[in-house]
Amino acid sequence: MLQNVNCYEFKVGGSGDWSVPMDPNANNYNQWAERSRFQIGDTLSFHYSDKDSVLLVNKADFDNCNTASPIEKYSDGHSVFKFNHSGSYYFISGVHDNCVKNQKLHVVVMADRSHNTKTGASPPPPSVDDEAPSPPTSSVEIIPTPAPSQESSPPKNGASSIVMSFVGSTAAFVGSSILLGF
């Protein structure tokens, strides 16, 4: 089994302290999460009192502070949660009133672009929403470009193009040197 040594343990909010924010109108945890870059294999460390807990919930339960049916519940006072896939994760306090006071966290884990996940398993297949659209079924009309007429100018000599390129580059260098005072 492969392990990635680049995994990181994040302390929730920067300190690891999982509690009601001093300003209940502030989104301290979400602001912290927006400044962080979470990847598959990283972990979150929560430290909290024995009167609280951490719930992993879906978005609707996150938005409504619904503590009734969590996906997972942690209540040991020091919980570590490992991200095993990319996408959104929603955490709320197990105490409804604390959640209402913004003790909640939304984390977005970046997609694994290396095509080799940190656990050594192959990445999940794309969802229906991720599939590329199928090409159009209508026919495409190809209109050929007309051949150049005899009246057009004669082709340029490759040497003259090189000389003109050199002259233009030299003029640009001299002009910029004058502007910059060199």
Backbone hydrogen bonds, N-H to C=O, Kabsch-Sander energy under -0.5 kcal/mol:
donor,donor_aa,acceptor,acceptor_aa,energy
5,V,3,Q,-0.6
7,C,4,N,-1.0
10,F,8,Y,-0.7
10,F,43,T,-3.4
12,V,10,F,-0.6
12,V,45,S,-2.3
14,G,11,K,-3.0
15,S,12,V,-0.7
16,G,12,V,-2.5
18,W,16,G,-0.5
18,W,47,H,-3.5
19,S,17,D,-0.9
26,A,23,D,-2.0
31,Q,27,N,-2.8
32,W,28,N,-2.2
33,A,29,Y,-2.4
34,E,30,N,-2.1
35,R,31,Q,-1.0
35,R,32,W,-0.8
36,S,32,W,-0.5
36,S,33,A,-0.9
38,F,36,S,-0.6
38,F,108,V,-0.7
41,G,83,F,-3.0
42,D,39,Q,-2.2
43,T,8,Y,-2.5
44,L,81,F,-2.7
45,S,10,F,-3.0
46,F,44,L,-0.6
46,F,79,S,-3.3
47,H,16,G,-2.8
48,Y,77,G,-2.3
52,D,49,S,-1.6
54,V,74,Y,-2.6
55,L,92,I,-2.9
56,L,72,E,-2.4
57,V,55,L,-0.6
57,V,90,Y,-2.7
62,F,58,N,-2.2
63,D,59,K,-2.9
64,N,60,A,-1.9
65,C,61,D,-0.7
65,C,62,F,-0.8
66,N,61,D,-2.1
67,T,65,C,-0.7
71,I,56,L,-2.9
72,E,56,L,-1.4
74,Y,54,V,-2.7
79,S,46,F,-1.8
81,F,44,L,-2.5
83,F,42,D,-2.7
84,N,82,K,-0.5
87,G,109,V,-2.4
89,Y,107,V,-2.7
90,Y,57,V,-0.7
91,F,105,L,-3.1
92,I,55,L,-2.2
93,S,103,Q,-1.6
94,G,53,S,-1.6
96,H,94,G,-0.7
98,N,95,V,-0.8
99,C,95,V,-2.0
100,V,96,H,-2.3
101,K,97,D,-1.1
102,N,99,C,-1.9
103,Q,98,N,-1.8
104,K,102,N,-1.6
105,L,91,F,-3.1
107,V,89,Y,-2.7
107,V,105,L,-0.5
109,V,87,G,-3.2
109,V,107,V,-0.5
110,M,38,F,-3.0
113,R,111,A,-0.9
115,H,112,D,-0.5
117,T,121,A,-1.0
120,G,117,T,-1.2
130,D,127,S,-1.1
131,E,127,S,-0.7
131,E,128,V,-0.8
142,I,140,V,-0.5
143,I,141,E,-0.6
152,S,149,S,-1.2
161,S,157,N,-1.4
162,I,158,G,-1.7
163,V,159,A,-2.3
164,M,160,S,-2.4
165,S,161,S,-2.1
166,F,162,I,-2.3
167,V,163,V,-2.6
168,G,164,M,-2.4
169,S,165,S,-2.3
170,T,166,F,-2.5
171,A,167,V,-2.4
172,A,168,G,-2.2
173,F,169,S,-2.2
174,V,170,T,-2.6
175,G,171,A,-2.6
176,S,172,A,-2.3
177,S,173,F,-2.2
178,I,174,V,-2.2
179,L,175,G,-2.1
180,L,176,S,-2.1
181,G,177,S,-0.7
181,G,178,I,-0.7
182,F,177,S,-2.5
